[in-house]
Amino acid sequence: MSKYFKRFDDYSESITETGCKIWMGRMVRNGYGSYYLGKNQTMSAHRFAYENRYGPIPDGMCVCHRCDVRSCVNPDHLFLGTALENILDKVSKGRQTRGEAMHTAKLTREKVLEIRRIPRVRGDRVALAAIYGVVPDTISDIRCGKSWGFL
């Protein structure tokens, strides 16, 4: 893969204060760089940088960022982890999207708190679900803290 590295290096720029090497080439929607290998093949830029320095990435492993900068391709900032370890890393650093910031959220913080204040009455979760535009299990999950538990 090293034959591609000279060209790869042309698409990154060092940021000295953080040590990040920011990918300046093609980006995909999720904020990660995309590197064209040729023959209609692309690879995530940070994964390419990792492989170029450390070798092949084992199947099922993620290349994670210590710096939490998705566009960083500095191999010193990259490490391997399972999907679960990647998620736990994100949560431990407070980067987990939650609440109304989730693109799939149907409720706001205020509505969730409102649901929690309503006294429980047998069968009311079905009625509340219809009022708030969610399924009854969502009402139950909010009330027991399984959903929106951070509030």
Backbone as a ProteinNet text record, in pm:
[ID]
protein_1_A
[PRIMARY]
MSKYFKRFDDYSESITETGCKIWMGRMVRNGYGSYYLGKNQTMSAHRFAYENRYGPIPDGMCVCHRCDVRSCVNPDHLFLGTALENILDKVSKGRQTRGEAMHTAKLTREKVLEIRRIPRVRGDRVALAAIYGVVPDTISDIRCGKSWGFL
[TERTIARY]
80.8	0	85.6	212.9	298.9	310.8	285.9	292.1	185.8	82.8	-23	6.1	104.8	120	164.5	252.8	298.2	177.8	92.8	-28.4	-119.5	-131.4	-212.7	-165.2	-35.4	23.3	-6.6	-26.7	-59.9	-197.9	-281.6	-417.7	-434.4	-325.8	-338	-251	-292.4	-224.9	-204.1	-81.1	-51.8	-103.5	-160	-202.5	-113.8	-15.6	88.3	40.2	-51.8	-92	-162.2	-233.6	-302.6	-231.1	-144.9	-78.4	-161.3	-282.2	-367.3	-313.2	-334.1	-302.4	-437.9	-487.7	-624.7	-632	-724.7	-748.1	-815.6	-757.2	-808.7	-869.8	-873	-930.5	-1080.3	-1132.2	-1276.4	-1324.8	-1439	-1500	-1634.4	-1673.3	-1805.6	-1894.2	-2021.8	-2118.7	-2090.1	-2036.9	-2015.1	-1889.3	-1819.8	-1703.5	-1569.9	-1569.9	-1446	-1395.7	-1263.3	-1203.9	-1218	-1220.1	-1228.5	-1112.5	-1038.7	-919.6	-939.5	-915.8	-933.3	-806.2	-820.5	-707.4	-687.1	-785.5	-780.4	-872.3	-898.5	-985.6	-1119.9	-1176	-1304.7	-1305.9	-1193.5	-1185.9	-1151.1	-1226.5	-1195.4	-1178.7	-1117.9	-1095.5	-1104.7	-1151.1	-1151.1	-1007.3	-988.7	-853.8	-782	-853	-786.5	-748.5	-828.1	-793.6	-670.9	-663.4	-545.9	-420.7	-430.7	-316	-271.6	-368.4	-335.6	-262.7	-318.9	-259.3	-120.5	-102.2	26.9	135.8	99.7	197.1	208.9	94.9	95.8	67.9	19.4	-12.6	-162.3	-202.1	-344.2	-428.9	-550.4	-647.1	-719.3	-715.4	-785.6	-935.9	-994.8	-1138.5	-1216.3	-1318	-1406.5	-1354.7	-1236.5	-1181.2	-1207.1	-1225.1	-1242.7	-1110.8	-1087.9	-975	-1034.1	-995.9	-1051.1	-953.7	-1005.6	-925.6	-907.7	-783.2	-756.8	-796.1	-776.7	-800.1	-947.1	-1028.7	-1170.9	-1197.6	-1102	-1119.3	-1134.7	-1255.1	-1283.5	-1197.4	-1159.3	-1080.3	-929.9	-889.1	-747	-695.7	-578.9	-516.1	-374.8	-348.1	-219.2	-218	-132.2	-131.3	-104.9	-36.3	-11.4	-139.6	-242.3	-370.3	-469.9	-429.1	-520.7	-488	-592.9	-574.1	-686.3	-661.8	-763.3	-854	-979.1	-1074.8	-1191.4	-1261.6	-1382.8	-1491.5	-1602	-1713.3	-1761.8	-1769	-1812.3	-1712.6	-1583.7	-1481.4	-1488	-1516.1	-1529.7	-1648	-1758.5	-1877.2	-1849.5	-1788.4	-1757.8	-1661.2	-1565.7	-1472.7	-1549.3	-1642.2	-1723.1	-1807.7	-1869.5	-1954.7	-1871.1	-1755.4	-1670.7	-1617.8	-1608	-1559.2	-1673.4	-1796.1	-1910.7	-1946.3	-1911.9	-1940.6	-2062.1	-2131.9	-2248.2	-2365.5	-2417.5	-2534.6	-2653.3	-2729.7	-2845.4	-2952.1	-3070	-3179.6	-3224.6	-3263	-3314.4	-3207.3	-3080.5	-2972.6	-2969.7	-3033.7	-3043.6	-3133.6	-3089.8	-3169.8	-3302.7	-3314.5	-3437.5	-3531.1	-3490.6	-3569.7	-3705.7	-3808.1	-3942.9	-3988.8	-3917.4	-3955.8	-3848.6	-3891.1	-3797.1	-3775.2	-3675.6	-3646.2	-3771.5	-3837.1	-3954.8	-4068.7	-4089.7	-4196.7	-4165.9	-4039	-4000	-4024.1	-3985.4	-4006.9	-4156.1	-4233.3	-4378.7	-4436.1	-4391.3	-4437.8	-4406.2	-4289.5	-4250.1	-4332.5	-4382.7	-4461.9	-4605.8	-4652.9	-4792.9	-4806.6	-4899.8	-4918.5	-4955.9	-4903.5	-4929.5	-5069	-5137.1	-5269.4	-5267.6	-5326	-5324.9	-5376.3	-5296.2	-5334.7	-5309.4	-5256.1	-5237.6	-5123.8	-5033.7	-4919.8	-4965.7	-5074.5	-5127.5	-5182.3	-5256	-5312	-5200.5	-5103.1	-4990.8	-4910.8	-4893.1	-4818.6	-4888.8	-5021.3	-5097.3	-5084.4	-5086.7	-5075.1	-4938.1	-4833.6	-4697	-4638.4	-4714.3	-4669.5	-4558	-4561.7	-4462.4	-4536.3	-4462.8	-4525.7	-4532.8	-4625.8	-4640.6	-4512.2	-4431.2	-4306.3	-4213.3	-4219.9	-4137.7	-4178.4	-4307.2	-4356.6	-4303.4	-4312.7	-4261.6	-4111.6	-4037.9	-3891.7	-3853.1	-3927.6	-3900	-3926.9	-4037.6	-4075.3	-3980.2	-3924.9	-3834.7	-3688.1	-3660	-3524.4	-3440	-3500.6	-3427	-3398.6	-3489.4	-3473.5	-3470.5	-3385.8	-3367.7	-3325.7	-3250.9	-3207.8	-3112.7	-3052.4	-2957.8	-3026.9	-3161.8	-3235.2	-3267.4
-119	0	126.2	115.4	232.7	310.9	246.3	319.3	428.2	414.6	514.5	625	603.5	693.9	833.7	848.9	981.5	1065.6	1007.3	1078.2	1104.2	1007.2	1020.2	1138.4	1148.9	1254.5	1393	1403.1	1531.8	1582.2	1493.8	1529.9	1555	1559.9	1584.1	1702	1766	1885.3	1872.4	1894.7	1883.8	2004.3	1976.6	2080.6	2063.2	2147.2	2124.4	2132.6	2221.5	2236.1	2112.3	2040	1919.7	1792.2	1803.7	1684.8	1611.8	1660	1596.7	1625.7	1531	1547.3	1538.1	1651.8	1661.6	1624.1	1535.1	1491.5	1604.4	1643.6	1754.1	1705.3	1574.2	1517.9	1498.3	1404.8	1376.5	1333.7	1388.8	1354.8	1287.3	1197.9	1138	1203.8	1180.9	1251.4	1243	1133.3	1117.3	1187.1	1261.2	1337.8	1267.8	1145.9	1072.2	1095.7	1092.9	1107.4	979.6	995.4	881.5	892.2	783.8	784.1	689	739.2	660.5	579.5	447.8	358	326	354.1	319.6	202	178.8	68.2	71.4	190	210	159.7	164.3	123	243	258.3	362.1	296.7	371.1	322.4	444	423.7	532.9	580.7	711.3	768.2	728.7	728.4	693.6	545.1	461	318.6	297.3	373	365.4	406.9	517.6	567.6	464	399.3	297	180.4	129.1	13.6	45.5	166.8	204.5	201.9	237.6	240.1	105.1	42.8	-74.3	-207.5	-205.3	-329.3	-353.1	-468.8	-498.5	-490.8	-447.5	-438.8	-572.7	-639.5	-767.8	-752.9	-856.4	-855.7	-822.3	-739	-705	-596.4	-543.4	-439.9	-300.8	-205.2	-64.9	7.8	110.8	200.8	322.3	340.3	444.5	561.6	677.5	799.7	834.8	845.9	895.7	1042.8	1116.3	1260.8	1296.5	1199.6	1220.9	1315.5	1326.8	1409.9	1314.2	1303.8	1206.1	1224.8	1347.5	1373	1358.6	1321.3	1304.2	1172.5	1181	1061.3	1040.6	1099.6	1079.9	940.4	850.2	713.2	706.4	807.8	810.8	833.8	884.8	911	796.8	692	583.4	456.4	381.5	253.2	158.9	31.2	-69.4	-96.7	-124.9	-164.1	-235.9	-313.7	-377.4	-270.7	-304.3	-210	-168.7	-264.5	-233	-139.9	-166.8	-80.4	60.7	70.8	200.3	278	208.9	272.1	313.5	225.3	257.4	375.1	383.4	495.4	625	621.2	738.9	781.9	687.7	718.3	773.6	711.4	755.5	897.4	941.1	1075.8	1175.6	1130.6	1220.4	1261.1	1179.3	1211.1	1137.8	1064.8	989	1083.9	1085.7	1167.4	1109.4	1196.5	1148.2	1256.2	1214.5	1309.1	1363.1	1489.8	1549	1569	1556.4	1567.5	1445.9	1337.2	1218.5	1251.6	1215.6	1247.5	1172.7	1066.1	987.4	1026.8	1122.5	1159.9	1214.9	1165.1	1213.9	1305.1	1300	1376.8	1478.6	1580.7	1679.3	1650.6	1713.9	1700.5	1736.1	1845.7	1892.4	1789.4	1728.5	1628.8	1505	1465.1	1348.4	1376.8	1494.2	1530.1	1538.6	1586.4	1592.8	1451.1	1358.2	1218.5	1160.8	1190.7	1138.3	1198	1320.4	1385.2	1334.2	1279.4	1232.1	1108.2	1110.6	992.5	869.1	755.8	631	578.4	542.7	482.2	362.7	253.4	131	159.2	119.9	135.1	273	365.4	501	513.1	418.1	429.4	425.3	354.4	349.1	486	547.5	680.4	784	777.3	872.2	854.7	731	704.5	770.5	762.4	824.4	976.4	1032.7	1178.1	1228	1155	1199.8	1144.7	1060.9	1011.2	907.8	826.3	719.7	589.8	481.1	353.5	339.8	258.8	243.2	200.1	117.4	75.2	193.8	295.5	415.2	484.7	491.5	552.2	472.8	340.9	255.7	275	277.7	294	428.4	532.5	664.8	662.2	604.1	601.9	520.3	411.6	328	370.6	470.8	520.7	446.5	352.4	280.6	371.7	463.1	561	699.3	786.5	920.4	914.2	811.8	791.5	897.9	975	1078.8	1200	1210.6	1324.8	1302.7
0	0	0	28	38.9	-91.7	-207.5	-334.2	-340	-259.3	-254.4	-153.3	-66.6	46.1	7	-91.6	-131.8	-172.8	-254.3	-297.8	-177.8	-88.1	32.6	115.6	133.8	216.7	160.5	30.6	-30.8	12.3	63.2	101.4	251.4	324.6	468.3	508.5	616.9	664.2	814.8	860.1	1003.2	1079.8	1193.4	1286.1	1409	1424.8	1525.3	1669.3	1701.3	1841	1897.1	1813.6	1860.2	1818.7	1718.5	1665.9	1562.8	1537.5	1436.7	1298.2	1211.1	1069.9	999.6	956.4	906.3	758.3	725.9	589.7	513.5	401.4	321.1	189	169	47.1	60.1	-15.7	-17.9	119.7	159	287.1	260.7	348.3	340.5	445.4	439	524.2	673.2	719.3	863.2	913.3	827.6	869.5	855.3	805.8	784.1	641.5	626	493.8	413.7	282.5	191.6	93.6	77.6	-7	-123.9	-245.3	-367.1	-393.7	-398.1	-420.3	-568.4	-648.6	-790.3	-818.6	-945.4	-987.9	-913.8	-901.3	-834.1	-690.4	-622.7	-482.6	-395.1	-287	-188.4	-52.4	37.4	173.8	265.8	386.1	482.9	501	499.6	505.8	634.4	747.2	872.7	876.5	813.8	806.8	717.5	606.9	520	597.6	670.4	748	850.6	916.2	1015.6	949.1	841.7	772.9	717.7	668	612.9	721	842.8	952.9	1022.9	1054.5	1142.5	1074.6	951.8	883.1	876.9	824.1	802.3	930.5	911.6	1020.5	1028.1	1143.3	1155	1128.5	1072.7	1045.7	1172.2	1155	1265.6	1358.2	1330.3	1417.8	1360.2	1448.4	1411.7	1433.3	1356.4	1380.1	1450.8	1576	1662.4	1672.7	1709.9	1724.7	1872.3	1917.1	2052.5	2063.8	1954.2	1951.9	1929.7	1890.5	1863.4	1746.4	1655.1	1535.7	1417.4	1365.6	1260.2	1136.5	1106.9	987	1010.6	1132.2	1162.7	1104.7	1037.4	980.3	1036.5	1152.3	1218.3	1279.7	1232.6	1285.4	1436.7	1490.6	1635	1714.2	1649.7	1715.3	1696.9	1625.3	1590.3	1667.8	1703.5	1770.8	1730.8	1746.9	1713.1	1831.7	1800.9	1903.1	1838	1916.6	1866.3	1854	1791.8	1780	1918.8	2011.5	2147.7	2216.3	2202.3	2262.9	2204	2075.8	2011	2070.2	2089.8	2148.4	2293	2370.6	2510.3	2520.4	2428.1	2423.7	2399.6	2304.8	2272.1	2392.1	2457.9	2572.7	2688.5	2715	2826.7	2806.9	2681.4	2651.2	2633.8	2655.3	2645.2	2503.5	2405.6	2266.2	2212.8	2296	2252	2229	2108.5	2078.6	2153.1	2216.2	2290.3	2295.8	2340.4	2351.6	2217.6	2216.2	2092.9	1987.6	2024.7	1925.7	1832.5	1874.1	1789.3	1670.6	1552.5	1434.2	1430.6	1509.1	1510.9	1626.6	1708.8	1827.1	1786.7	1851.9	1827.7	1941	2052.1	2169.3	2205.2	2275.7	2328.9	2476.6	2532.9	2676.3	2759	2720.4	2794.1	2790.7	2674.2	2663.1	2746.1	2749.9	2829.9	2977.2	3023.4	3163.9	3195.3	3099.1	3112.6	3128.9	3045.9	3054.1	3191.7	3244.2	3375.3	3488.4	3471.1	3577	3581	3471.2	3465.5	3552.9	3648.9	3735.5	3652.6	3694.1	3621.6	3653.2	3547.1	3557.4	3465	3509.6	3429.2	3287.3	3187.9	3048.3	2989.1	3069.1	3017.9	2917	2916.4	2824.1	2678.2	2649.6	2512.8	2474	2564.5	2537.7	2525.1	2614.9	2609.1	2480.1	2440.1	2317	2198.2	2193.5	2085	2090.3	2209.2	2224.9	2180	2219.1	2191.1	2059.5	1989.5	1859.6	1866.2	1970.7	1987.7	2016.4	2031	2064.4	2217.5	2267.9	2412.3	2484.3	2420.8	2486.1	2512.4	2427.7	2449.1	2577.9	2603.8	2728.6	2847.9	2840.3	2948.6	2968.3	2857.3	2865	2926.3	2895.9	2953.4	3103.2	3142.3	3284.1	3371.2	3315.8	3396.9	3382.7	3297.7	3282	3180.1	3110	3006.4	2887.7	2862.3	2756.2	2820.5	2771.7	2826.4	2973.7	3008.5	3147.5	3198.4	3110.7	3152.6	3212.6	3193.1	3248.8	3395.5
[MASK]
+++++++++++++++++++++++++++++++++++++++++++++++++++++++++++++++++++++++++++++++++++++++++++++++++++++++++++++++++++++++++++++++++++++++++++++++++++++++

